[in-house]
Amino acid sequence: MGHNAQNSFFEVACKAGDGYVLVTGSPPRFDQLVSASPCIETDVSASLACKLTDTAPIIAELADYASSSPNRCRVIGHRFIVRSPAGNTWFEVACDDGNGPLIRRGAGGMFDALVNCTALPGKCILGKKPG
């Protein structure tokens, strides 16, 4: 994928569909640590956009989960927020009605929880602003 003065970046595509960006020192050496971030987390970064991994099915699952929620959100935008130490990832979505919840993708890869942004002041930026 590229390198800068400190790091080298490599994409690894996995059979299960999730791919990863591997980061190591520049130049890469066998005695250096390597970190890995799922492509779905780097999908919005043009400089580290995964080319071997198709994140579209994951985003489609995110939109399906949001549309089946009680508020029937039709997703018009999304952003990755954070990955927890337990392996859960959180996304914020923007709905066509101006609102937007946070949605959790569990460590097993299934979307399984939705949190209304009004319950988390300051955490959401895609939905309606208070005031």
VEXKELUM-543884 format. One record per residue (C-alpha): residue number from 1; residue in three letters; x negated, y, z. Coordinates in Angstrom, 1 decimal, decimal comma, always signed. Layout:
VEXKELUM-543884
pos; code; xx; yy; zz
NUM; Ala; X; Y; Z
...
***
This chain:
VEXKELUM-543884
pos; code; xx; yy; zz
1; Met; +0,0; +0,0; +0,0
2; Gly; -2,9; +2,3; +0,6
3; His; -5,3; +3,7; +3,2
4; Asn; -6,5; +6,9; +4,8
5; Ala; -9,6; +7,6; +6,8
6; Gln; -8,4; +5,7; +9,9
7; Asn; -6,0; +3,0; +8,6
8; Ser; -5,3; +0,5; +5,8
9; Phe; -1,7; -0,4; +5,0
10; Phe; -0,5; -3,7; +3,5
11; Glu; +3,0; -5,0; +2,8
12; Val; +3,9; -8,6; +3,5
13; Ala; +7,1; -10,0; +2,0
14; Cys; +8,8; -12,9; +3,9
15; Lys; +11,0; -15,6; +2,5
16; Ala; +13,8; -14,8; +5,0
17; Gly; +14,1; -11,3; +3,5
18; Asp; +12,5; -9,1; +6,1
19; Gly; +9,1; -7,7; +5,1
20; Tyr; +6,5; -6,0; +7,1
21; Val; +3,9; -3,2; +6,9
22; Leu; +0,7; -4,3; +8,4
23; Val; -1,6; -1,6; +9,7
24; Thr; -5,3; -2,1; +10,5
25; Gly; -8,5; -0,1; +10,5
26; Ser; -10,1; +1,4; +7,4
27; Pro; -11,9; -0,4; +6,0
28; Pro; -10,2; -3,6; +7,2
29; Arg; -12,3; -6,0; +9,3
30; Phe; -11,5; -9,3; +10,9
31; Asp; -12,4; -8,1; +14,4
32; Gln; -9,8; -5,2; +14,3
33; Leu; -6,3; -5,3; +15,7
34; Val; -3,4; -5,5; +13,2
35; Ser; +0,1; -4,0; +14,0
36; Ala; +3,2; -4,9; +12,0
37; Ser; +6,4; -2,9; +11,5
38; Pro; +9,5; -4,2; +9,6
39; Cys; +10,0; -2,6; +6,2
40; Ile; +13,5; -1,5; +7,3
41; Glu; +11,8; +0,8; +9,8
42; Thr; +9,5; +2,4; +7,2
43; Asp; +12,2; +2,5; +4,5
44; Val; +12,7; +6,2; +4,8
45; Ser; +9,0; +7,1; +4,6
46; Ala; +8,0; +7,6; +1,0
47; Ser; +4,3; +7,2; +1,7
48; Leu; +4,9; +3,7; +3,2
49; Ala; +7,9; +2,5; +1,1
50; Cys; +8,0; -1,2; +0,8
51; Lys; +8,0; -2,4; -2,8
52; Leu; +8,0; -6,2; -2,3
53; Thr; +10,9; -6,2; +0,2
54; Asp; +14,5; -5,4; -0,7
55; Thr; +16,0; -3,6; +2,3
56; Ala; +19,3; -3,0; +0,5
57; Pro; +21,0; -6,2; +1,8
58; Ile; +20,2; -5,1; +5,4
59; Ile; +21,7; -1,6; +4,8
60; Ala; +24,7; -3,2; +3,2
61; Glu; +25,2; -5,3; +6,3
62; Leu; +24,9; -2,2; +8,4
63; Ala; +27,6; -0,5; +6,3
64; Asp; +29,9; -3,6; +6,6
65; Tyr; +29,5; -3,7; +10,3
66; Ala; +30,3; +0,1; +10,6
67; Ser; +33,4; -0,2; +8,4
68; Ser; +34,7; -3,1; +10,5
69; Ser; +34,3; -1,1; +13,7
70; Pro; +37,4; +0,4; +15,4
71; Asn; +36,6; +3,9; +13,9
72; Arg; +36,4; +2,4; +10,3
73; Cys; +33,2; +4,3; +9,4
74; Arg; +32,4; +4,5; +5,7
75; Val; +28,7; +5,0; +5,8
76; Ile; +27,2; +7,9; +3,7
77; Gly; +23,8; +8,0; +5,4
78; His; +21,6; +6,2; +7,8
79; Arg; +18,4; +6,4; +9,7
80; Phe; +16,3; +4,0; +11,8
81; Ile; +15,9; +5,1; +15,4
82; Val; +13,9; +2,7; +17,5
83; Arg; +12,9; -0,9; +18,0
84; Ser; +13,1; -2,1; +21,6
85; Pro; +10,5; -4,4; +23,3
86; Ala; +13,2; -7,2; +23,1
87; Gly; +13,2; -6,9; +19,3
88; Asn; +16,5; -5,1; +18,9
89; Thr; +16,6; -2,3; +16,3
90; Trp; +18,9; +0,8; +16,5
91; Phe; +20,2; +2,8; +13,6
92; Glu; +22,3; +5,9; +13,4
93; Val; +24,8; +6,1; +10,6
94; Ala; +26,7; +9,1; +9,1
95; Cys; +30,3; +8,4; +8,4
96; Asp; +32,4; +10,1; +5,7
97; Asp; +34,6; +11,7; +8,4
98; Gly; +31,6; +13,6; +9,8
99; Asn; +31,0; +11,3; +12,8
100; Gly; +28,3; +8,7; +13,3
101; Pro; +27,6; +6,0; +15,8
102; Leu; +24,5; +4,2; +16,8
103; Ile; +24,4; +0,5; +15,7
104; Arg; +22,2; -2,2; +17,1
105; Arg; +20,7; -5,0; +15,0
106; Gly; +19,8; -7,8; +17,4
107; Ala; +16,5; -9,6; +17,4
108; Gly; +18,2; -12,4; +15,5
109; Gly; +19,0; -10,1; +12,6
110; Met; +22,7; -9,6; +13,2
111; Phe; +24,4; -6,3; +13,8
112; Asp; +26,2; -6,7; +17,1
113; Ala; +26,8; -3,5; +19,0
114; Leu; +28,1; +0,0; +18,3
115; Val; +27,7; +3,0; +20,6
116; Asn; +29,6; +6,3; +20,0
117; Cys; +27,2; +9,2; +19,7
118; Thr; +29,3; +11,4; +22,0
119; Ala; +28,2; +9,1; +24,8
120; Leu; +24,5; +10,0; +24,1
121; Pro; +24,1; +13,7; +23,8
122; Gly; +21,0; +14,7; +21,9
123; Lys; +20,3; +11,3; +20,4
124; Cys; +22,3; +11,6; +17,2
125; Ile; +21,6; +14,0; +14,4
126; Leu; +23,6; +12,7; +11,5
127; Gly; +27,2; +13,2; +12,9
128; Lys; +29,1; +16,3; +13,9
129; Lys; +27,3; +18,7; +16,1
130; Pro; +29,0; +19,7; +19,3
131; Gly; +30,3; +23,2; +19,6
***
